[in-house]
Amino acid sequence: MSDTIQNSRLKADTVSQPLQFYSKGTTPIQNRFRTAVQSGEFLITAEVCPPKGGDPAHMIQMAQTLKGRVHAVNITDGSRAVLRMCSVAASVILLQHGIEPICQMACRDRNRLALQADLMGAYALGIRNVLALTGDPVKAGDHPEAKSVFDLESIRLLQLINKLNGGFDSNDKPLTDGVTDLFPGAAVDPQLKSWSGLQSRFERKLEAGAEFFQSQLISDFERLEKFMDQIASGTNKPILAGIFLLKSAKNAQFINKYVPGVDIPQTTIDRLAAADDPLQEGMKIAAEQVQLARQLCQGVHMMAVRREDLIPKILDLAGIVPVKP
């Protein structure tokens, strides 16, 4: 055997080792979030964006600060229709660093063939948690000239995941090389203006197989309480309230202007504007919201864009202890 061929094989073996390791499905990190859901723990997840480029160093750095403080880390999939590394690849990178991901998967950019292929590939690479999303409109992002797909939407994607878990593809043909065992979740927006529309979509997502729900940014906790009492009560599926770190009054005003369905109260904006240290004040506000959410639902989904390293400090302020190992 030539040195060139031998070296090539050694490199190939080195690259394949982590993939082979995770495909066995035996590592504890793959099931921690599902176990916490099923045992009724107060759930904590956090959102991290994939890199815009080929270097995942910042994503890894931010995700590593969350170890021991969250049950899983969400990896976004083209959030706001802005180009970033694919969520499957980014999720696998987190797995290789001992961090359990929730891989978001949106319907905007893939047809049902591609979605099924990605879901099977994600499972083979060790990903177990999937958040099924319809996806933000292309016109809102940085490639407005791109063509949307939307072959499916989030409810039909949940149905598709359950078919794969049952051993069949979307055409009811059997999977000849093994079933998947994905743990599907869905998004919910308790602040949706149409109460009947909110209830209808929530119930349809439950029927389609959603095992957990992560909410959009919550700014109206009275509305969240009403949702929990009148719609989510008795479903036995955890709702994680979206908590967003506001970094300044300007940041809050920007969100009010550009994020549909969000209305951050003027009292909160004034509080940030009057603070000597707006970022520290924003952390206090987020901690107060975590405490409110803890009284209403089974978890929180933390969002602190590019400052995920502050999430443990927010949880400390809120009196949230580290998650069980």
ABEGO torsion letter per residue (X at the ends): XBAAAAAAAAAAAAAAAAAAAAAAGABAAAAAAAAAAAAGBBBBBBBBBBBBEABAAAAAAAAAAABGABABBBBBBGBGGBBBBBAAAAAAAAAAAGBBBBBBBBAAABBAAAAAAAAAAAAAAGBABBBBBAEBBAAABABAABBBAGABBAAAAAAAAAAAAAGBBAAGBBBAAEBBBBBBBBBBBAABABAAAAAAAAAAAAAAGBABBBBBBBABAAAAAAAAAAAABGAGBBBBBBBBBBABAAAAAAAAAABBGBBBBAAAAAAAAABABAAAAAAAAAAAAAAAAAAABAEBBBBBBGAAAAAAAAAAAAGBBBBBX
